[in-house]
Amino acid sequence: MILATVSLNQIWEDKKENLILCEAYIKEASDKKVDLIVFPEMTLTGFSTNIKETAEEESRSETIKNFQDLAISFNIAILFGVVVADGEKALNKSVFVDNEGTILAKYSKIHPFSFTGENKYFNAGNKLEQLKFKDATVGLTICYDLRFPELYSAYSKECDIIINIANWPSTRVEHWNTLLKARAIENQVIIIGVNRIGSDANSLEYCESSNVFDADGKELDFEQIDEIKIFEIDKKRTEEFKKNFNFNL
């Protein structure tokens, strides 16, 4: 599997301009024969709790429809974040569409970031979401979920790859890198973390820190083009590593 991560410099709450940025990256990744491109949390808005402005009805979400159309146009699978309405609150979701625009999974963030009040505006998801893509089983998580090892342990029973999309500030980027690596090592799975760059209206700064760790906690090599990193993901290497060093016996 050829994977592209995009450390998107999200424009605050501007869905139209962010979609234009995303389309350019999708085209570039498609030209490189990428199978899957992954964008950060709340892709077209940045991490905003202004749900009256950002939330969409899931059944007629323009964000989901636009990414489905792009997946078909550029023959590429896409994982992105979107805010959908859920009663008086909303859900912070990630959506995986394949290269035919088919939705393979929709995951609602199980652990809203209560430290900054995300839980006041967002309901918590209540189930794991995984999917089959190429030869791998993939589990989905979002940002603050990374701090809860039991979530990753549950996924690792069936998943070869777990992806986390985030808006994780620079002030805690060491935690981000350490936790991604730890989740890979303790569960012997491939961990993909995709974070944004730039700054937002909450006066938070973000640095380039999207990465992929293999089952041994090693960073995978990549080709970089602007904000895109391109990785080759081979789950067979994980299987070989587990055979030689299986501590779950």
N, C-alpha and C positions, 0 to 999 in steps of 0.2 A: 504494500500500500504506500502510495506517495501522499504525504500529508503536508499541508501548508498552514502555518499559524500566522495570524495577522495582529500585530500589536497596534491596533487602531487608535489614532488620535481623534477621539470622539468629539464632535461639536455638540455643545450642550443643547439637549432637547430639540435638535434640528433633524428630524427624520429624513427630510428631502435631501439635505446636503450630505448626511452620513450615508445614505443609500448610494449617492453618486460616488462617494469614496469607495464603498464596498464593491460596487460594480467594476471599478477600475482594477481593484485587487483581484477580483474573481476572474476577470479577463486575463490578467497577467498569469495567474495560477493555472488557468485552463491552457494557456499557451505552453506552459511547462509540463503539461500532461499530468497535473495533480488530480488525485482521486477525491480528496476531501479537503476543504478549506474551513478553518475554524476562526470565528470572531469572538471578541470579548462579551462579557455580560451586558445586558440591556444595550444591544449593539447600536441601535439607531438613536439612542437618547442620552447615553451615559447614565451613571448611577443616580437617578433622580427619584425622590419620593413624591413628586408632584403628579400623582396618579390621575388627577382630573385632566391633565394635559397629555400624559403619556400612555395611559391604559387604552387597550382596544378590545372590542368584543371578539372573542376567539373565533367564532364561527364566520366572521367577516373581516378578519384582521388584514389590513393592507400590508403590514410588514411581512406576515407569513406568505401572503399571495405574491408579493414582490420577490421574495427570495426563492419561492418555488419557480417563478418565471425565469429568474436568473440561472437557477440550477439547470433548467431545461435548455435555455439558450446557449449556455457555455459547457453543457455536458459534464457537470461536476456536482458532487455532493457538498452540502453546506450545513454547518452547525452554527446557529446564531442565537442571540438572546432577544426576548421580547417581553413586554409587560401586558398582561391581559386582565380584564376586569373580573372580579370575583365577589359579587355582592357589594357591600360598602367598601371593601378593600380591593386588593389586586393580587395577582400571582406573578412572581419573578420566574420566568420560564426560559428554558433552552429548547430549541426545536431542531431536529435533524431531518433534513430532506435529502433524498438521493438524487442522482443525476437525471431522473425522469420527473422530478418534482413531487414524488410521493413522500409523505411524512412517515418516517420510520419510528420516531419516538418524540414525545413531548414530556419534558421533566419540569416539575415545579420545585423550586428551592425548598428543601426541608428545614434548613436552619436560617431564617432571616437574621440579619445582623442587628440583634437587639441592642448592642453596645451603642449604636447611633440611632436607634429607634425605627429601624426598618420594619419591625414587627407591628408598629402602630398603623402602618399603611398596607402591609403585605401579609396575607395569610400564609401559613406554612404548608408546604406539600406534605403528602402522607404516604408516598410510595416510591420505591426505586423504579427506574426506567432504564432498560437496556435494549439493545438492538443487535441484529446481525448485519455486518457490513464487510464485503469482501470475504475473507476467511476468518474474521475476528468477531468476538462478542464484545460490545462496547457499552460501558456504563456512563451515565451522565451525572455531573454534579456542578454546583455553582458556588464560587467564591468562599464564603464563610463555612460552607460544608467541609472544607479542607481541614478544619480544626477538630473534626469529629471522626476519630479512627474507626469507630464501630460501623459507620456508614460504608467506608472503603472495605472493611473486612467482609461485610455482607455482600458487596458487589463482587469481591475477588473469588467467591465460591464458584462463579460461572464466567466472569469476565476476563478477557485477555488484556483489555485496555480500559482505563478510566480517564475521562476528560473532565477538567474543571475550567470553566470560563469565568473571568473575574474582572472586577475593578478594584485592585488591591494596591493601596497607596505605597509610595516610596518609603515612608517612615517605617513600614513593617515589611519591606521587601525581603529582608533576611529571613523572617518567619515564613514567608511564601516559598522561597527556595528550599528552605530546610524541610518544611512540611511536605512539599511535593516529593522530594527525595525520600523522606521517611516513609511515605505512603507506598512508594514503589518497592522499597526494600522489605518492609514488614509484610506486604501482601504478595510479593513476587509477581507483580504485574507491570505493564507499561503505563506510566502516568503522563498525561499531557496537560500542561497548564498554559492557558492563553490569557494574557493580561493586557490592558490598554496602556497607552502612553499619554503624555501631555498633562493638562490640568483641567479641573472642572469648576463649576460655580460654587462648590463647597470649599473652595480654596485648598483643595487637595492636589498634590503632584503625583504623577505616576511615571515610572521608568521602565525601559524595555526589559522585560523579564519573562517572556514566553519561552517555554522550554519543554523538552521531552526527556524523561528518565526511563531507562530500561529496568528490568526486573532486579538487576544488581545495583541499582541506584546510580548508574553511570549516565552522564549527559550524552545524548546522541549527537553526532556530527550533523551539520546542516549547511545548506547553501542559503545565503542571505541576499535578498533583493529589496532594498528600501526597508519597509516595515514587515516584509514577508520573510519567514524562515521556511525552508523546504526540507523535510525529513523523509527518509525511507524507513518505514515501519515494517519489521519482520517478526511476526509472533513466533516463528520457528526458533529464533534465538532465545526467546523466553522459555520455550518448551525444553530446549537443550540445557539451559541453565538450571531449570527445576529438576531435571533428571540428575544432574551432577551435584546439586546442592539443595536437596528438598528437606527443609527443616520442619515440615508439617507432618512428617511420618509419625 
